[in-house]
Amino acid sequence: MTIFPNAKINIGLTITGKRDDGYHNIESLFYPVGVRDILEFVPKSSGDSTDELTNTGIKTNCSKSDNLVIKVLHLLRKEFSIPPLKIHLHKAIPHGAGLGGGSSDTAFMIRYLNRYFNLGLGTGRMTRLALELGSDCSFFIRNTPSIVSGRGEIISETNFRLDGKYLLLVYPGISISTAEAYKMVKAGDRKQNIKEIITEPLVSWRHLIKNDFQDIIISRMPVIGQIIDHIYNSGALYCSMSGSGSAVYGIFDNMPDIIFTDQEYWTWKGKFQYIKLQGQSQ
């Protein structure tokens, strides 16, 4: 089976407090976008008892045992008999960028192992399993624009859509550990009602929507601020860092004609459109 886990962007990200379990509570609009990894798995021939994982594309410097795709198998095998698999993962979504690439791979692996092997897991159960492997993973089980809160377990789908707008993603080649980013930032005093703000015109978002990670990351990595300024100067309606960074996105009325000359930068641009899961009716 071949599947295509997609990335996401965060529109606003407020840290509302630290929990007793060590995690942080957040509120953010998670929005699925079109850049995708490619993940393929097939059962191995009988007699071969180990999983095989190969990788191409963007390097992640992640060992096989630490790869979340393998961790999905360990988790599901506590309850289900899943044979050894041959897995290939082509990474097109940068790692440590705030785009949710690893989380998406995790959730898609759960969803499509469930389908392929007829495990009988409902959406709620898959969501809880995904949360065990990462706070952002559960969003990708439903994979639809949602207001996400708590540590990622409270997911409220929204009818908000950016269809017809254009997206630019820029990753400056700086991998930021989510855990380290949370150590640098404190719960903000400023609260924002993202559900209400997104009803305002996009051009007003610059002064209304805040990512609590952005200023602290820019203070340590000024290049992020330079990228944001360049995107705004190129006509973006709204621009922000996604998640804890370091990827930056811009939203445009038309396909952006913008060039970054730095060879280290990864960029992607495309049109916002409905992300349809395989086998899902729209």
C-alpha positions, -999 to +999 in steps of 0.1 A: +000+000+000+013+035-009+000+065+010+008+102+010+010+118+044+006+156+041+020+185+061+001+211+082+005+247+091-005+264+124-026+296+121-019+311+154-004+292+184-011+302+219+005+284+249-021+286+276-002+269+304+019+240+315+002+208+327+010+186+357+021+158+333+048+181+319+031+189+286+018+223+276-017+233+268-021+251+235-047+265+212-041+267+174-058+263+141-042+233+124-046+234+086-036+205+063-016+215+032-005+198+000+032+190+004+034+152+011+057+124+021+054+090+004+050+060+026+048+025+013+045-008+032+040-045+021+041-077+042+075-095+040+078-130+028+072-158+054+102-167+075+116-132+077+108-119+112+122-083+111+107-051+098+127-034+070+127+004+067+144+023+039+145+060+034+150+084+005+144+122+001+152+147+029+175+132+055+162+130+091+192+116+110+167+093+128+176+057+136+152+029+127+143+023+163+134+059+169+114+063+137+078+069+145+066+046+117+083+017+135+070+028+168+035+026+153+041-011+147+054-017+182+023+000+196-003-019+175+015-052+179+007-051+216-029-058+206-028-071+170-009-097+150+008-077+123+034-095+102+068-081+095+067-053+069+089-039+042+085-001+045+098+027+024+096+063+034+103+091+010+106+124+030+095+155+012+084+174+043+114+188+062+121+175+097+121+199+127+102+225+106+069+228+125+050+213+096+041+180+113+058+156+089+067+130+114+033+133+131+015+129+097+036+098+089+026+083+123-011+090+119-013+078+083+005+046+093-021+039+120-050+047+097-038+026+068-025-004+088-060-004+103-075-005+068-050-029+052-052-055+080-089-049+090-081-041+126-115-026+132-103+006+149-127+035+149-116+071+145-117+078+182-095+048+191-070+057+163-069+093+176-061+081+211-034+057+198-018+085+178-017+108+208+004+082+226+031+088+200+030+126+197+009+156+206+003+166+170-003+130+157-040+128+166-049+158+143-038+139+112-062+110+118-091+132+108-068+156+087-093+184+084-090+221+094-095+221+132-091+242+163-067+221+184-063+226+222-052+208+253-019+191+245-034+181+211-062+158+222-091+183+219-099+186+182-128+207+171-133+206+133-141+240+116-158+249+084-130+276+078-114+271+044-086+288+024-097+273-009-086+295-038-057+311-019-020+302-025+006+290-001+043+295+001+064+275+025+101+283+033+123+262+055+158+277+061+175+244+069+174+249+106+159+220+125+142+230+158+135+205+185+099+209+197+109+199+232+137+225+232+114+252+218+089+246+247+117+251+272+124+286+257+089+299+258+064+307+286+026+308+285+016+341+270-004+368+288-022+376+256-051+354+248-066+352+213-099+337+202-087+321+170-122+309+161-134+345+160-102+360+145-103+338+114-136+354+104-117+387+099-101+396+065-068+379+061-049+412+057-059+420+093-044+388+107-009+403+109-020+424+138-045+399+154-029+365+152+001+355+173+024+325+174+039+324+209+071+308+197+078+333+169+094+362+188+116+340+209+128+319+179+135+351+159+155+365+188+178+335+185+176+330+147+171+364+131+169+348+096+133+337+104+123+374+108+141+383+076+122+356+057+089+368+072+097+404+061+106+393+026+074+373+022+053+403+034+072+426+011+063+402-018+026+407-013+015+381+013-019+386+029-005+369+060+028+353+070+039+334+101+062+308+115+044+274+117+044+256+150+077+259+168+095+266+135+116+270+117+094+268+086+076+300+076+045+302+054+028+330+035-008+331+022-014+349-011-042+358-034-022+347-064+007+322-070+037+340-054+065+351-077+092+351-050+128+339-051+151+329-022+187+329-034+201+310-004+209+275-016+201+260+018+164+271+017+137+245+009+106+261-006+073+248-018+043+266-032+009+256-043-029+262-041-049+255-010-073+227-017-093+200+000-070+172+013-089+140+006-078+108+024-076+077+003-109+059+004-126+089+019-156+105+002-156+143+001 
